[in-house]
């Protein structure tokens, strides 16, 4: 069962998860359909080996094991699977060092997406 990147990653796109993924299954969208695929990272469900290394590395707390995705983010599970239909528009994300968010920024992001 793969891990899922939820909308908590949208427009945040911290790549700490990419740095620790042993199978390079975390992708960025490079196509033109930003309505279907918003600016965030995606885990390829068939490539994920369910190691869980990515989850604690996400400073936005946007990654969940598929069975633990909060109800408010259930559509994000389908979105991660949908990427397989457009795989040519995705490429393995490169790791880029960025400044981590503050606790207040993380809380505000969770409120924005209805988690809190």
C-alpha positions as CSV (number, residue, x, y, z in Angstrom):
1,X,0.0,0.0,0.0
2,X,1.7,3.2,-1.1
3,X,2.1,6.5,0.6
4,X,0.0,9.5,-0.7
5,X,1.0,13.1,-1.0
6,X,-2.1,15.3,-0.1
7,X,-3.1,18.8,-1.0
8,X,-1.1,20.0,2.1
9,X,1.8,20.0,-0.4
10,X,0.1,22.3,-2.9
11,X,2.2,25.4,-3.7
12,X,4.6,24.4,-0.8
13,X,6.6,21.7,-2.6
14,X,9.3,21.0,-0.1
15,X,11.5,18.2,-1.5
16,X,12.9,16.8,1.7
17,X,10.8,13.6,0.9
18,X,12.6,13.3,-2.5
19,X,16.0,13.3,-0.8
20,X,15.2,10.2,1.3
21,X,13.1,8.1,-1.3
22,X,15.2,5.0,-2.0
23,X,13.3,4.3,-5.3
24,X,12.8,7.8,-6.8
25,X,9.0,7.5,-7.0
26,X,8.2,11.1,-6.1
27,X,7.3,13.1,-9.2
28,X,6.6,16.7,-10.2
29,X,4.1,17.5,-12.9
30,X,5.5,19.1,-16.0
31,X,2.4,19.2,-18.2
32,X,0.0,22.0,-19.0
33,X,-3.2,20.7,-17.2
34,X,-2.7,22.5,-13.9
35,X,-6.4,22.3,-13.2
36,X,-6.2,18.5,-13.0
37,X,-2.7,18.3,-11.6
38,X,-2.0,21.2,-9.2
39,X,1.5,22.3,-8.3
40,X,2.5,19.7,-5.7
41,X,4.5,16.5,-5.6
42,X,3.0,13.1,-6.4
43,X,4.0,9.6,-5.4
44,X,3.7,7.0,-8.1
45,X,1.6,4.3,-6.5
46,X,3.1,1.3,-8.5
47,X,6.7,2.4,-7.7
48,X,6.3,3.2,-4.0
49,X,7.7,0.4,-1.9
50,X,5.8,1.5,1.2
51,X,9.0,2.1,3.2
52,X,7.7,5.3,4.8
53,X,10.9,7.2,4.6
54,X,9.2,10.2,3.0
55,X,6.5,10.7,5.6
56,X,8.6,12.1,8.5
57,X,10.7,14.2,6.1
58,X,7.8,16.3,4.9
59,X,7.8,19.6,6.9
60,X,4.2,20.3,5.8
61,X,3.0,16.9,7.1
62,X,1.4,16.3,3.8
63,X,2.3,12.6,3.3
64,X,0.2,9.7,4.7
65,X,0.1,6.0,4.3
66,X,-2.8,5.3,1.9
67,X,-5.0,3.7,4.6
68,X,-4.4,6.7,6.9
69,X,-5.2,9.5,4.6
70,X,-7.7,11.8,6.4
71,X,-11.2,11.7,5.1
72,X,-11.0,15.4,4.0
73,X,-8.1,14.4,1.6
74,X,-9.6,11.2,0.1
75,X,-9.6,12.8,-3.3
76,X,-5.9,13.1,-3.1
77,X,-5.5,9.4,-3.1
78,X,-7.3,9.2,-6.5
79,X,-5.1,12.1,-7.8
80,X,-1.9,10.2,-7.0
81,X,-3.2,7.2,-8.9
82,X,-4.4,9.4,-11.8
83,X,-0.8,10.5,-12.5
84,X,-0.2,7.0,-13.9
85,X,-2.6,7.9,-16.8
86,X,-0.4,10.9,-17.8
87,X,3.0,9.5,-16.8
88,X,4.8,11.2,-19.7
89,X,3.9,14.6,-18.2
90,X,5.7,13.7,-14.9
91,X,9.4,13.5,-14.0
92,X,11.2,12.4,-10.9
93,X,11.5,15.5,-8.8
94,X,14.9,16.8,-8.0
95,X,15.8,17.6,-4.4
96,X,16.2,21.3,-3.7
97,X,17.1,22.6,-0.3
98,X,14.4,25.1,1.0
99,X,13.7,26.8,4.2
100,X,11.2,24.8,6.4
101,X,7.9,26.3,7.4
102,X,7.2,27.5,10.9
103,X,4.7,25.8,13.2
104,X,2.3,28.7,12.5
105,X,2.6,28.2,8.8
106,X,2.0,24.5,9.0
107,X,-1.1,25.1,11.2
108,X,-2.4,27.8,8.8
109,X,-1.9,25.4,5.8
110,X,-3.9,22.7,7.6
111,X,-6.7,25.1,8.3
112,X,-6.7,26.3,4.7
113,X,-7.4,22.7,3.5
114,X,-9.9,21.8,6.2
115,X,-7.8,19.5,8.3
116,X,-8.1,21.5,11.5
